[in-house]
Amino acid sequence: MRQWLDLAQRLLADRRAATAVEYGLILALIVIAIIASIMSVADVTTDMWVNVNDRVAAVS
């Protein structure tokens, strides 16, 4: 029983897990920002290619 209490005390005193969670949250925010940027660029790029397609079709 004493071993379990010692283990619990060490786990509660250990701050490495909190740091890992913080890094995980930061990474998640970066991934969300990257996805939002790619989606924004994708819309603009799609519109550009649709415009190119329309102009080429009009000339042909």
TIPASE-315695 format. One record per atom (N, C-alpha, C): residue number from 1; atom name; residue in three letters; chain; x, y, z. Coordinates in steps of 0.2 Angstrom, whole numbers, plus 5000, padded with zeros to 4 digits. Example, Ala and Ser with C-alpha at 12.3 -4.5 7.8 and 13.67 -1.06 7.14 Angstrom:
<rec><nr>1</nr><atom>N</atom><rest>ala</rest><kette>A</kette><x>5066</x><y>4972</y><z>5039</z></rec>
<rec><nr>1</nr><atom>CA</atom><rest>ala</rest><kette>A</kette><x>5062</x><y>4978</y><z>5039</z></rec>
<rec><nr>1</nr><atom>C</atom><rest>ala</rest><kette>A</kette><x>5066</x><y>4984</y><z>5039</z></rec>
<rec><nr>2</nr><atom>N</atom><rest>ser</rest><kette>A</kette><x>5064</x><y>4989</y><z>5035</z></rec>
<rec><nr>2</nr><atom>CA</atom><rest>ser</rest><kette>A</kette><x>5068</x><y>4995</y><z>5036</z></rec>
<rec><nr>2</nr><atom>C</atom><rest>ser</rest><kette>A</kette><x>5064</x><y>5000</y><z>5039</z></rec>
This chain:
<rec><nr>1</nr><atom>N</atom><rest>met</rest><kette>A</kette><x>5004</x><y>4994</y><z>5000</z></rec>
<rec><nr>1</nr><atom>CA</atom><rest>met</rest><kette>A</kette><x>5000</x><y>5000</y><z>5000</z></rec>
<rec><nr>1</nr><atom>C</atom><rest>met</rest><kette>A</kette><x>5004</x><y>5006</y><z>5000</z></rec>
<rec><nr>2</nr><atom>N</atom><rest>arg</rest><kette>A</kette><x>5010</x><y>5006</y><z>5004</z></rec>
<rec><nr>2</nr><atom>CA</atom><rest>arg</rest><kette>A</kette><x>5014</x><y>5012</y><z>5004</z></rec>
<rec><nr>2</nr><atom>C</atom><rest>arg</rest><kette>A</kette><x>5017</x><y>5013</y><z>4997</z></rec>
<rec><nr>3</nr><atom>N</atom><rest>gln</rest><kette>A</kette><x>5019</x><y>5008</y><z>4993</z></rec>
<rec><nr>3</nr><atom>CA</atom><rest>gln</rest><kette>A</kette><x>5021</x><y>5009</y><z>4987</z></rec>
<rec><nr>3</nr><atom>C</atom><rest>gln</rest><kette>A</kette><x>5017</x><y>5013</y><z>4982</z></rec>
<rec><nr>4</nr><atom>N</atom><rest>trp</rest><kette>A</kette><x>5010</x><y>5012</y><z>4983</z></rec>
<rec><nr>4</nr><atom>CA</atom><rest>trp</rest><kette>A</kette><x>5005</x><y>5015</y><z>4979</z></rec>
<rec><nr>4</nr><atom>C</atom><rest>trp</rest><kette>A</kette><x>5005</x><y>5022</y><z>4981</z></rec>
<rec><nr>5</nr><atom>N</atom><rest>leu</rest><kette>A</kette><x>5005</x><y>5024</y><z>4987</z></rec>
<rec><nr>5</nr><atom>CA</atom><rest>leu</rest><kette>A</kette><x>5005</x><y>5031</y><z>4990</z></rec>
<rec><nr>5</nr><atom>C</atom><rest>leu</rest><kette>A</kette><x>5011</x><y>5035</y><z>4987</z></rec>
<rec><nr>6</nr><atom>N</atom><rest>asp</rest><kette>A</kette><x>5017</x><y>5031</y><z>4987</z></rec>
<rec><nr>6</nr><atom>CA</atom><rest>asp</rest><kette>A</kette><x>5023</x><y>5035</y><z>4985</z></rec>
<rec><nr>6</nr><atom>C</atom><rest>asp</rest><kette>A</kette><x>5023</x><y>5036</y><z>4978</z></rec>
<rec><nr>7</nr><atom>N</atom><rest>leu</rest><kette>A</kette><x>5020</x><y>5031</y><z>4974</z></rec>
<rec><nr>7</nr><atom>CA</atom><rest>leu</rest><kette>A</kette><x>5019</x><y>5032</y><z>4967</z></rec>
<rec><nr>7</nr><atom>C</atom><rest>leu</rest><kette>A</kette><x>5014</x><y>5038</y><z>4965</z></rec>
<rec><nr>8</nr><atom>N</atom><rest>ala</rest><kette>A</kette><x>5009</x><y>5038</y><z>4969</z></rec>
<rec><nr>8</nr><atom>CA</atom><rest>ala</rest><kette>A</kette><x>5004</x><y>5044</y><z>4968</z></rec>
<rec><nr>8</nr><atom>C</atom><rest>ala</rest><kette>A</kette><x>5007</x><y>5050</y><z>4970</z></rec>
<rec><nr>9</nr><atom>N</atom><rest>gln</rest><kette>A</kette><x>5011</x><y>5051</y><z>4975</z></rec>
<rec><nr>9</nr><atom>CA</atom><rest>gln</rest><kette>A</kette><x>5014</x><y>5057</y><z>4977</z></rec>
<rec><nr>9</nr><atom>C</atom><rest>gln</rest><kette>A</kette><x>5019</x><y>5059</y><z>4971</z></rec>
<rec><nr>10</nr><atom>N</atom><rest>arg</rest><kette>A</kette><x>5023</x><y>5054</y><z>4969</z></rec>
<rec><nr>10</nr><atom>CA</atom><rest>arg</rest><kette>A</kette><x>5028</x><y>5056</y><z>4963</z></rec>
<rec><nr>10</nr><atom>C</atom><rest>arg</rest><kette>A</kette><x>5024</x><y>5058</y><z>4957</z></rec>
<rec><nr>11</nr><atom>N</atom><rest>leu</rest><kette>A</kette><x>5019</x><y>5055</y><z>4955</z></rec>
<rec><nr>11</nr><atom>CA</atom><rest>leu</rest><kette>A</kette><x>5015</x><y>5057</y><z>4949</z></rec>
<rec><nr>11</nr><atom>C</atom><rest>leu</rest><kette>A</kette><x>5012</x><y>5064</y><z>4950</z></rec>
<rec><nr>12</nr><atom>N</atom><rest>leu</rest><kette>A</kette><x>5009</x><y>5066</y><z>4956</z></rec>
<rec><nr>12</nr><atom>CA</atom><rest>leu</rest><kette>A</kette><x>5006</x><y>5072</y><z>4957</z></rec>
<rec><nr>12</nr><atom>C</atom><rest>leu</rest><kette>A</kette><x>5012</x><y>5078</y><z>4957</z></rec>
<rec><nr>13</nr><atom>N</atom><rest>ala</rest><kette>A</kette><x>5018</x><y>5076</y><z>4959</z></rec>
<rec><nr>13</nr><atom>CA</atom><rest>ala</rest><kette>A</kette><x>5023</x><y>5081</y><z>4959</z></rec>
<rec><nr>13</nr><atom>C</atom><rest>ala</rest><kette>A</kette><x>5026</x><y>5082</y><z>4953</z></rec>
<rec><nr>14</nr><atom>N</atom><rest>asp</rest><kette>A</kette><x>5026</x><y>5077</y><z>4948</z></rec>
<rec><nr>14</nr><atom>CA</atom><rest>asp</rest><kette>A</kette><x>5029</x><y>5077</y><z>4941</z></rec>
<rec><nr>14</nr><atom>C</atom><rest>asp</rest><kette>A</kette><x>5025</x><y>5082</y><z>4937</z></rec>
<rec><nr>15</nr><atom>N</atom><rest>arg</rest><kette>A</kette><x>5029</x><y>5087</y><z>4934</z></rec>
<rec><nr>15</nr><atom>CA</atom><rest>arg</rest><kette>A</kette><x>5026</x><y>5092</y><z>4930</z></rec>
<rec><nr>15</nr><atom>C</atom><rest>arg</rest><kette>A</kette><x>5027</x><y>5091</y><z>4923</z></rec>
<rec><nr>16</nr><atom>N</atom><rest>arg</rest><kette>A</kette><x>5031</x><y>5086</y><z>4921</z></rec>
<rec><nr>16</nr><atom>CA</atom><rest>arg</rest><kette>A</kette><x>5032</x><y>5084</y><z>4914</z></rec>
<rec><nr>16</nr><atom>C</atom><rest>arg</rest><kette>A</kette><x>5026</x><y>5083</y><z>4910</z></rec>
<rec><nr>17</nr><atom>N</atom><rest>ala</rest><kette>A</kette><x>5021</x><y>5080</y><z>4913</z></rec>
<rec><nr>17</nr><atom>CA</atom><rest>ala</rest><kette>A</kette><x>5015</x><y>5078</y><z>4909</z></rec>
<rec><nr>17</nr><atom>C</atom><rest>ala</rest><kette>A</kette><x>5011</x><y>5085</y><z>4908</z></rec>
<rec><nr>18</nr><atom>N</atom><rest>ala</rest><kette>A</kette><x>5011</x><y>5090</y><z>4912</z></rec>
<rec><nr>18</nr><atom>CA</atom><rest>ala</rest><kette>A</kette><x>5008</x><y>5096</y><z>4911</z></rec>
<rec><nr>18</nr><atom>C</atom><rest>ala</rest><kette>A</kette><x>5012</x><y>5100</y><z>4905</z></rec>
<rec><nr>19</nr><atom>N</atom><rest>thr</rest><kette>A</kette><x>5018</x><y>5099</y><z>4905</z></rec>
<rec><nr>19</nr><atom>CA</atom><rest>thr</rest><kette>A</kette><x>5022</x><y>5102</y><z>4899</z></rec>
<rec><nr>19</nr><atom>C</atom><rest>thr</rest><kette>A</kette><x>5020</x><y>5099</y><z>4892</z></rec>
<rec><nr>20</nr><atom>N</atom><rest>ala</rest><kette>A</kette><x>5020</x><y>5092</y><z>4893</z></rec>
<rec><nr>20</nr><atom>CA</atom><rest>ala</rest><kette>A</kette><x>5018</x><y>5089</y><z>4887</z></rec>
<rec><nr>20</nr><atom>C</atom><rest>ala</rest><kette>A</kette><x>5011</x><y>5091</y><z>4884</z></rec>
<rec><nr>21</nr><atom>N</atom><rest>val</rest><kette>A</kette><x>5006</x><y>5091</y><z>4889</z></rec>
<rec><nr>21</nr><atom>CA</atom><rest>val</rest><kette>A</kette><x>5000</x><y>5094</y><z>4887</z></rec>
<rec><nr>21</nr><atom>C</atom><rest>val</rest><kette>A</kette><x>5000</x><y>5101</y><z>4884</z></rec>
<rec><nr>22</nr><atom>N</atom><rest>glu</rest><kette>A</kette><x>5004</x><y>5105</y><z>4886</z></rec>
<rec><nr>22</nr><atom>CA</atom><rest>glu</rest><kette>A</kette><x>5004</x><y>5112</y><z>4884</z></rec>
<rec><nr>22</nr><atom>C</atom><rest>glu</rest><kette>A</kette><x>5007</x><y>5112</y><z>4877</z></rec>
<rec><nr>23</nr><atom>N</atom><rest>tyr</rest><kette>A</kette><x>5012</x><y>5108</y><z>4876</z></rec>
<rec><nr>23</nr><atom>CA</atom><rest>tyr</rest><kette>A</kette><x>5015</x><y>5107</y><z>4869</z></rec>
<rec><nr>23</nr><atom>C</atom><rest>tyr</rest><kette>A</kette><x>5010</x><y>5104</y><z>4864</z></rec>
<rec><nr>24</nr><atom>N</atom><rest>gly</rest><kette>A</kette><x>5006</x><y>5099</y><z>4867</z></rec>
<rec><nr>24</nr><atom>CA</atom><rest>gly</rest><kette>A</kette><x>5001</x><y>5096</y><z>4862</z></rec>
<rec><nr>24</nr><atom>C</atom><rest>gly</rest><kette>A</kette><x>4996</x><y>5101</y><z>4860</z></rec>
<rec><nr>25</nr><atom>N</atom><rest>leu</rest><kette>A</kette><x>4994</x><y>5106</y><z>4865</z></rec>
<rec><nr>25</nr><atom>CA</atom><rest>leu</rest><kette>A</kette><x>4989</x><y>5111</y><z>4863</z></rec>
<rec><nr>25</nr><atom>C</atom><rest>leu</rest><kette>A</kette><x>4992</x><y>5116</y><z>4858</z></rec>
<rec><nr>26</nr><atom>N</atom><rest>ile</rest><kette>A</kette><x>4998</x><y>5118</y><z>4859</z></rec>
<rec><nr>26</nr><atom>CA</atom><rest>ile</rest><kette>A</kette><x>5002</x><y>5122</y><z>4854</z></rec>
<rec><nr>26</nr><atom>C</atom><rest>ile</rest><kette>A</kette><x>5002</x><y>5119</y><z>4848</z></rec>
<rec><nr>27</nr><atom>N</atom><rest>leu</rest><kette>A</kette><x>5004</x><y>5113</y><z>4847</z></rec>
<rec><nr>27</nr><atom>CA</atom><rest>leu</rest><kette>A</kette><x>5004</x><y>5109</y><z>4841</z></rec>
<rec><nr>27</nr><atom>C</atom><rest>leu</rest><kette>A</kette><x>4997</x><y>5109</y><z>4838</z></rec>
<rec><nr>28</nr><atom>N</atom><rest>ala</rest><kette>A</kette><x>4992</x><y>5108</y><z>4841</z></rec>
<rec><nr>28</nr><atom>CA</atom><rest>ala</rest><kette>A</kette><x>4985</x><y>5108</y><z>4839</z></rec>
<rec><nr>28</nr><atom>C</atom><rest>ala</rest><kette>A</kette><x>4983</x><y>5114</y><z>4836</z></rec>
<rec><nr>29</nr><atom>N</atom><rest>leu</rest><kette>A</kette><x>4985</x><y>5120</y><z>4839</z></rec>
<rec><nr>29</nr><atom>CA</atom><rest>leu</rest><kette>A</kette><x>4983</x><y>5126</y><z>4836</z></rec>
<rec><nr>29</nr><atom>C</atom><rest>leu</rest><kette>A</kette><x>4987</x><y>5128</y><z>4830</z></rec>
<rec><nr>30</nr><atom>N</atom><rest>ile</rest><kette>A</kette><x>4993</x><y>5126</y><z>4830</z></rec>
<rec><nr>30</nr><atom>CA</atom><rest>ile</rest><kette>A</kette><x>4997</x><y>5127</y><z>4824</z></rec>
<rec><nr>30</nr><atom>C</atom><rest>ile</rest><kette>A</kette><x>4994</x><y>5123</y><z>4818</z></rec>
<rec><nr>31</nr><atom>N</atom><rest>val</rest><kette>A</kette><x>4992</x><y>5117</y><z>4819</z></rec>
<rec><nr>31</nr><atom>CA</atom><rest>val</rest><kette>A</kette><x>4989</x><y>5112</y><z>4814</z></rec>
<rec><nr>31</nr><atom>C</atom><rest>val</rest><kette>A</kette><x>4983</x><y>5116</y><z>4811</z></rec>
<rec><nr>32</nr><atom>N</atom><rest>ile</rest><kette>A</kette><x>4979</x><y>5118</y><z>4816</z></rec>
<rec><nr>32</nr><atom>CA</atom><rest>ile</rest><kette>A</kette><x>4972</x><y>5121</y><z>4814</z></rec>
<rec><nr>32</nr><atom>C</atom><rest>ile</rest><kette>A</kette><x>4974</x><y>5127</y><z>4810</z></rec>
<rec><nr>33</nr><atom>N</atom><rest>ala</rest><kette>A</kette><x>4979</x><y>5131</y><z>4812</z></rec>
<rec><nr>33</nr><atom>CA</atom><rest>ala</rest><kette>A</kette><x>4981</x><y>5137</y><z>4808</z></rec>
<rec><nr>33</nr><atom>C</atom><rest>ala</rest><kette>A</kette><x>4983</x><y>5135</y><z>4801</z></rec>
<rec><nr>34</nr><atom>N</atom><rest>ile</rest><kette>A</kette><x>4987</x><y>5130</y><z>4800</z></rec>
<rec><nr>34</nr><atom>CA</atom><rest>ile</rest><kette>A</kette><x>4989</x><y>5128</y><z>4794</z></rec>
<rec><nr>34</nr><atom>C</atom><rest>ile</rest><kette>A</kette><x>4983</x><y>5125</y><z>4789</z></rec>
<rec><nr>35</nr><atom>N</atom><rest>ile</rest><kette>A</kette><x>4979</x><y>5121</y><z>4792</z></rec>
<rec><nr>35</nr><atom>CA</atom><rest>ile</rest><kette>A</kette><x>4973</x><y>5119</y><z>4789</z></rec>
<rec><nr>35</nr><atom>C</atom><rest>ile</rest><kette>A</kette><x>4969</x><y>5125</y><z>4786</z></rec>
<rec><nr>36</nr><atom>N</atom><rest>ala</rest><kette>A</kette><x>4968</x><y>5130</y><z>4790</z></rec>
<rec><nr>36</nr><atom>CA</atom><rest>ala</rest><kette>A</kette><x>4964</x><y>5135</y><z>4788</z></rec>
<rec><nr>36</nr><atom>C</atom><rest>ala</rest><kette>A</kette><x>4967</x><y>5139</y><z>4783</z></rec>
<rec><nr>37</nr><atom>N</atom><rest>ser</rest><kette>A</kette><x>4974</x><y>5140</y><z>4783</z></rec>
<rec><nr>37</nr><atom>CA</atom><rest>ser</rest><kette>A</kette><x>4977</x><y>5143</y><z>4778</z></rec>
<rec><nr>37</nr><atom>C</atom><rest>ser</rest><kette>A</kette><x>4977</x><y>5139</y><z>4771</z></rec>
<rec><nr>38</nr><atom>N</atom><rest>ile</rest><kette>A</kette><x>4978</x><y>5133</y><z>4771</z></rec>
<rec><nr>38</nr><atom>CA</atom><rest>ile</rest><kette>A</kette><x>4977</x><y>5129</y><z>4765</z></rec>
<rec><nr>38</nr><atom>C</atom><rest>ile</rest><kette>A</kette><x>4970</x><y>5129</y><z>4762</z></rec>
<rec><nr>39</nr><atom>N</atom><rest>met</rest><kette>A</kette><x>4965</x><y>5129</y><z>4766</z></rec>
<rec><nr>39</nr><atom>CA</atom><rest>met</rest><kette>A</kette><x>4959</x><y>5129</y><z>4764</z></rec>
<rec><nr>39</nr><atom>C</atom><rest>met</rest><kette>A</kette><x>4957</x><y>5136</y><z>4760</z></rec>
<rec><nr>40</nr><atom>N</atom><rest>ser</rest><kette>A</kette><x>4960</x><y>5141</y><z>4763</z></rec>
<rec><nr>40</nr><atom>CA</atom><rest>ser</rest><kette>A</kette><x>4959</x><y>5148</y><z>4760</z></rec>
<rec><nr>40</nr><atom>C</atom><rest>ser</rest><kette>A</kette><x>4963</x><y>5148</y><z>4754</z></rec>
<rec><nr>41</nr><atom>N</atom><rest>val</rest><kette>A</kette><x>4969</x><y>5146</y><z>4753</z></rec>
<rec><nr>41</nr><atom>CA</atom><rest>val</rest><kette>A</kette><x>4973</x><y>5146</y><z>4747</z></rec>
<rec><nr>41</nr><atom>C</atom><rest>val</rest><kette>A</kette><x>4969</x><y>5141</y><z>4742</z></rec>
<rec><nr>42</nr><atom>N</atom><rest>ala</rest><kette>A</kette><x>4967</x><y>5136</y><z>4744</z></rec>
<rec><nr>42</nr><atom>CA</atom><rest>ala</rest><kette>A</kette><x>4963</x><y>5131</y><z>4739</z></rec>
<rec><nr>42</nr><atom>C</atom><rest>ala</rest><kette>A</kette><x>4958</x><y>5135</y><z>4736</z></rec>
<rec><nr>43</nr><atom>N</atom><rest>asp</rest><kette>A</kette><x>4954</x><y>5138</y><z>4740</z></rec>
<rec><nr>43</nr><atom>CA</atom><rest>asp</rest><kette>A</kette><x>4948</x><y>5142</y><z>4736</z></rec>
<rec><nr>43</nr><atom>C</atom><rest>asp</rest><kette>A</kette><x>4950</x><y>5147</y><z>4731</z></rec>
<rec><nr>44</nr><atom>N</atom><rest>val</rest><kette>A</kette><x>4955</x><y>5151</y><z>4733</z></rec>
<rec><nr>44</nr><atom>CA</atom><rest>val</rest><kette>A</kette><x>4958</x><y>5155</y><z>4728</z></rec>
<rec><nr>44</nr><atom>C</atom><rest>val</rest><kette>A</kette><x>4961</x><y>5152</y><z>4722</z></rec>
<rec><nr>45</nr><atom>N</atom><rest>thr</rest><kette>A</kette><x>4965</x><y>5147</y><z>4723</z></rec>
<rec><nr>45</nr><atom>CA</atom><rest>thr</rest><kette>A</kette><x>4968</x><y>5143</y><z>4717</z></rec>
<rec><nr>45</nr><atom>C</atom><rest>thr</rest><kette>A</kette><x>4962</x><y>5140</y><z>4713</z></rec>
<rec><nr>46</nr><atom>N</atom><rest>thr</rest><kette>A</kette><x>4957</x><y>5137</y><z>4716</z></rec>
<rec><nr>46</nr><atom>CA</atom><rest>thr</rest><kette>A</kette><x>4952</x><y>5134</y><z>4712</z></rec>
<rec><nr>46</nr><atom>C</atom><rest>thr</rest><kette>A</kette><x>4948</x><y>5139</y><z>4708</z></rec>
<rec><nr>47</nr><atom>N</atom><rest>asp</rest><kette>A</kette><x>4947</x><y>5145</y><z>4711</z></rec>
<rec><nr>47</nr><atom>CA</atom><rest>asp</rest><kette>A</kette><x>4944</x><y>5150</y><z>4707</z></rec>
<rec><nr>47</nr><atom>C</atom><rest>asp</rest><kette>A</kette><x>4948</x><y>5152</y><z>4701</z></rec>
<rec><nr>48</nr><atom>N</atom><rest>met</rest><kette>A</kette><x>4955</x><y>5153</y><z>4702</z></rec>
<rec><nr>48</nr><atom>CA</atom><rest>met</rest><kette>A</kette><x>4959</x><y>5155</y><z>4697</z></rec>
<rec><nr>48</nr><atom>C</atom><rest>met</rest><kette>A</kette><x>4959</x><y>5150</y><z>4691</z></rec>
<rec><nr>49</nr><atom>N</atom><rest>trp</rest><kette>A</kette><x>4959</x><y>5143</y><z>4693</z></rec>
<rec><nr>49</nr><atom>CA</atom><rest>trp</rest><kette>A</kette><x>4959</x><y>5138</y><z>4687</z></rec>
<rec><nr>49</nr><atom>C</atom><rest>trp</rest><kette>A</kette><x>4953</x><y>5138</y><z>4684</z></rec>
<rec><nr>50</nr><atom>N</atom><rest>val</rest><kette>A</kette><x>4947</x><y>5139</y><z>4687</z></rec>
<rec><nr>50</nr><atom>CA</atom><rest>val</rest><kette>A</kette><x>4941</x><y>5139</y><z>4684</z></rec>
<rec><nr>50</nr><atom>C</atom><rest>val</rest><kette>A</kette><x>4941</x><y>5145</y><z>4679</z></rec>
<rec><nr>51</nr><atom>N</atom><rest>asn</rest><kette>A</kette><x>4943</x><y>5151</y><z>4681</z></rec>
<rec><nr>51</nr><atom>CA</atom><rest>asn</rest><kette>A</kette><x>4944</x><y>5157</y><z>4677</z></rec>
<rec><nr>51</nr><atom>C</atom><rest>asn</rest><kette>A</kette><x>4948</x><y>5155</y><z>4671</z></rec>
<rec><nr>52</nr><atom>N</atom><rest>val</rest><kette>A</kette><x>4954</x><y>5152</y><z>4671</z></rec>
<rec><nr>52</nr><atom>CA</atom><rest>val</rest><kette>A</kette><x>4958</x><y>5150</y><z>4666</z></rec>
<rec><nr>52</nr><atom>C</atom><rest>val</rest><kette>A</kette><x>4954</x><y>5145</y><z>4661</z></rec>
<rec><nr>53</nr><atom>N</atom><rest>asn</rest><kette>A</kette><x>4951</x><y>5140</y><z>4664</z></rec>
<rec><nr>53</nr><atom>CA</atom><rest>asn</rest><kette>A</kette><x>4947</x><y>5136</y><z>4660</z></rec>
<rec><nr>53</nr><atom>C</atom><rest>asn</rest><kette>A</kette><x>4942</x><y>5139</y><z>4656</z></rec>
<rec><nr>54</nr><atom>N</atom><rest>asp</rest><kette>A</kette><x>4938</x><y>5144</y><z>4659</z></rec>
<rec><nr>54</nr><atom>CA</atom><rest>asp</rest><kette>A</kette><x>4933</x><y>5147</y><z>4656</z></rec>
<rec><nr>54</nr><atom>C</atom><rest>asp</rest><kette>A</kette><x>4936</x><y>5151</y><z>4650</z></rec>
<rec><nr>55</nr><atom>N</atom><rest>arg</rest><kette>A</kette><x>4941</x><y>5155</y><z>4651</z></rec>
<rec><nr>55</nr><atom>CA</atom><rest>arg</rest><kette>A</kette><x>4944</x><y>5159</y><z>4645</z></rec>
<rec><nr>55</nr><atom>C</atom><rest>arg</rest><kette>A</kette><x>4947</x><y>5154</y><z>4640</z></rec>
<rec><nr>56</nr><atom>N</atom><rest>val</rest><kette>A</kette><x>4950</x><y>5149</y><z>4641</z></rec>
<rec><nr>56</nr><atom>CA</atom><rest>val</rest><kette>A</kette><x>4952</x><y>5144</y><z>4636</z></rec>
<rec><nr>56</nr><atom>C</atom><rest>val</rest><kette>A</kette><x>4946</x><y>5141</y><z>4632</z></rec>
<rec><nr>57</nr><atom>N</atom><rest>ala</rest><kette>A</kette><x>4941</x><y>5140</y><z>4636</z></rec>
<rec><nr>57</nr><atom>CA</atom><rest>ala</rest><kette>A</kette><x>4935</x><y>5137</y><z>4632</z></rec>
<rec><nr>57</nr><atom>C</atom><rest>ala</rest><kette>A</kette><x>4932</x><y>5142</y><z>4628</z></rec>
<rec><nr>58</nr><atom>N</atom><rest>ala</rest><kette>A</kette><x>4932</x><y>5149</y><z>4630</z></rec>
<rec><nr>58</nr><atom>CA</atom><rest>ala</rest><kette>A</kette><x>4929</x><y>5154</y><z>4626</z></rec>
<rec><nr>58</nr><atom>C</atom><rest>ala</rest><kette>A</kette><x>4933</x><y>5155</y><z>4620</z></rec>
<rec><nr>59</nr><atom>N</atom><rest>val</rest><kette>A</kette><x>4940</x><y>5154</y><z>4620</z></rec>
<rec><nr>59</nr><atom>CA</atom><rest>val</rest><kette>A</kette><x>4944</x><y>5155</y><z>4614</z></rec>
<rec><nr>59</nr><atom>C</atom><rest>val</rest><kette>A</kette><x>4943</x><y>5150</y><z>4609</z></rec>
<rec><nr>60</nr><atom>N</atom><rest>ser</rest><kette>A</kette><x>4942</x><y>5144</y><z>4612</z></rec>
<rec><nr>60</nr><atom>CA</atom><rest>ser</rest><kette>A</kette><x>4942</x><y>5138</y><z>4607</z></rec>
<rec><nr>60</nr><atom>C</atom><rest>ser</rest><kette>A</kette><x>4936</x><y>5138</y><z>4603</z></rec>
